[in-house]
Amino acid sequence: MANILVVDDEKWIVELLETALVENGHSVMTANDGIEAFEIFLRSNFDIIVTDISMPKENGIAFVEKVFDSGANVPVIVISGGMITPSSELTLEHAQEIPIVHWTLKKPFSPFELSKIIDTVNRYKHGING
Amino acid sequence: MKIFLKLNQIEQYISLLEENAIISKTDTEGVIKFANQRFCDISGYSEAELVGKNHRVVNSGIHPKSFFTQMWSTISSGKIWVGEICNRAKNNNLYWVSSTIVPIFDEQGKIEQYISIRHEITEKKLLDEQLFRLRRLESVGRMTSGIAHDFNNILTIMLGHIEVANFLAEELPAKEGQEILDNLQEATKAGWRSAELIKKMLMYCRQESNLNAKLPLVNLENAIFEALKMIKSIMAGVVIKTEIEKPIFIHTDETELTQMLLNLCVNACDAMNHKGVLTVALDFHESKSSCYCSACAEPFAGQFARITIQDDGEGIDEKIMSRIFDPFFTTKDVHKGTGLGLSVVSGLVHKFSGHITVESKKGVGTRFSILLPIMQ
């Protein structure tokens, strides 16, 4: 089972995903913005990060870029409900360009769907790490 | 000598004015007594066709009645009226003029005629309108995208909890459990229907750009025939004609291309009340001078694969033309259309860096042209 960091500014989504993932035997920590998420990330070891893009204080892409720059090889699943502004670069396509982003998921999605993706990513991670 | 020069200057001024301005003279009822050559040129009417007619002959029907009431109230009270008017030429084309109407008094101080001096400002008005539409589309796009984003969050929460409830209901005794499961299934269906609607809204905002950078090469001719095959059953009374100049291949998403064609064909079919001729054409189009996109109002030029969908239906009213690509704008009856059809087409066309144009004549029909760039 995996140690997962779930980041979303929508508290109900965080609660829902936390409940579903804990139910599936994962260990979960949560954050509501990129800054808080990076602080938690530095204090713990995570197997997988699940993060939203559009968030206050610091967006998900900036957070994932910081994680990548730190040298950590943590697979990231990026979730998004669509951009806020049409000209914005806060897109799933943009997120995919960051090497540690393994999966992107458009909202709405079901916790079951996310669980399946987490299992796949987790298997992949353990596969490459022996 | 001095006087002669002044008169000469005045003649020059008048001659310049005659050449460049649209000048007319009417009586107090608005009946044209004089029309200069420029007026004839721009309106397409001969002097004989204009003189003796009421100035309403060039009325475009665009302005409300109150516009002319205010104009007449100003000039009939002896004041000069200055404003911008949209007129209609003999060939039905609209043109805009900046107009100054001056009342002329007789010796008793009574108004005996009106002289109107106009300058054509059609191009300026079109640019103003394009700028206005660009700004409006931008704000509509921002609003739509914001709503879609929030709704996707809400739907994630809603559908997630329904899924959790599903698992719980499965553990209940069969009879009551099944009843709850049936209700949850309906709620799930409604949730995903809403998600589909939001997906369409996001397509309008050009946000759903394809995640695969490399799109397959698609034979547009095949794509057109496939789309027509799909809609044949709902177009029983419509004669479908295809005009394919030559096969054209472009990199695009065939599913989304089909979606565009279906939306336009269904609209065409509705506009013809399901009887008439629908012509779908494909050709190579090179636009050397800048054309303007009817949806985003931006100029474009270059080489394009052009797919044209033409109907001989009732045509689109000029008054609503600028709004047809807006999300949720519809002329269809309640429950017969979401108002997202054309906005989705616009979103998809722009996603492929293309543009769309529309030409329509009341009572004659409408032609939509999708222009997809051909990469060298």
Interface residues (C-beta under 8 A of the other chain):
Chain A: E10 W12 I13 L16 L17 T19 A20 S54 G81 G82 M83 I84 T85 P86 T91 L92 E93 Q96 T104 K106 K107 P108 F109 S110 P111 F112
Chain B: E138 G141 R142 S145 G146 A148 H149 D150 F151 N152 N153 L155 T156 I157 M158 L159 G160 H161 E163 V164 G191 W192 A195 I198 L202 C205 R206 Q207 E208 S209 L211
